[in-house]
Each structure stands twice: as C-alpha cells, then as structure tokens.
Amino acid sequence: MSPGLSGFRSLALTLVCEPGPLLPQIEAALRTHGVPLRWAITEATCLPNGGRQLTLEAMVHQPALLV
C-alpha cells in the first residue's frame, strides 16, 4: 500500500437493523471501524421475525494515533 493510502481500509459487514430509519444505524455501525468515506448496501434480506439484515461494503479511514 502506498504511503498516501495508509489508514484506509475496505470492509464488508452484516447489520441486523432495528425498526426505524436505516441511515443512522448504518452510519453508527460503520463508525465503529473508522470514518466512513463511501458505502453501499450490497444485499438486503427480510428475516422471519420481520427484521431486516443488510450486507454493507465500505471504505473507511482509520486516522493514525498521535503519541
């Protein structure tokens, strides 16, 4: 990885959503991995209990810790 790209990471994650708006839930889930730069819902599934499960792919930035 080139020095200009350090701290950037691609990831895929599965999110079981609570009832309500999706955007805050997606953003909160991605923020646990870094600062979301871009993301996409690549799969959506209706669960037997009526819930929703999303598969997300994202690019996040994890800033270096300054010591």
C-alpha positions in Angstrom: 0.0 0.0 0.0 1.4 3.4 -0.9 2.1 5.9 1.9 -0.7 8.1 0.7 -3.3 5.4 1.3 -2.3 4.4 4.9 -5.2 4.4 7.2 -7.7 3.4 4.6 -9.5 0.1 4.8 -12.2 -1.7 2.8 -14.6 -3.8 4.8 -17.8 -5.9 4.5 -20.1 -6.3 7.4 -23.6 -7.6 8.1 -26.0 -5.5 10.1 -29.3 -6.7 11.6 -31.3 -3.5 11.7 -33.7 -2.3 14.4 -37.0 -0.8 13.5 -36.7 2.8 12.4 -34.6 4.8 10.0 -31.7 2.9 8.4 -29.2 5.7 7.8 -28.3 6.4 11.5 -27.9 2.6 12.1 -25.7 2.2 9.1 -23.5 5.2 9.9 -23.2 4.1 13.6 -22.1 0.6 12.6 -19.5 1.9 10.1 -18.1 4.5 12.6 -17.0 1.6 14.9 -14.5 0.7 12.1 -13.4 4.3 11.2 -14.6 7.3 9.4 -16.9 6.1 6.5 -15.9 7.6 3.2 -18.3 5.6 1.0 -20.5 2.6 1.5 -23.1 0.5 -0.3 -25.8 -1.9 0.6 -24.9 -5.0 -1.4 -27.6 -7.3 0.0 -30.8 -6.9 1.9 -32.7 -9.8 3.5 -36.1 -9.9 5.3 -35.8 -12.0 8.4 -38.5 -14.4 9.6 -39.2 -12.2 12.6 -39.9 -9.2 10.3 -36.5 -7.7 10.8 -34.0 -6.6 8.1 -30.5 -7.8 7.6 -28.1 -5.8 5.4 -24.8 -6.6 4.0 -22.6 -3.5 3.6 -19.4 -2.8 1.8 -17.5 0.3 2.7 -14.3 2.2 2.6 -13.3 3.7 5.9 -10.4 5.8 7.1 -8.7 5.0 10.4 -6.7 8.0 11.4 -3.3 7.3 12.8 -3.0 7.8 16.6 -0.6 10.5 17.5 1.5 9.7 20.5 
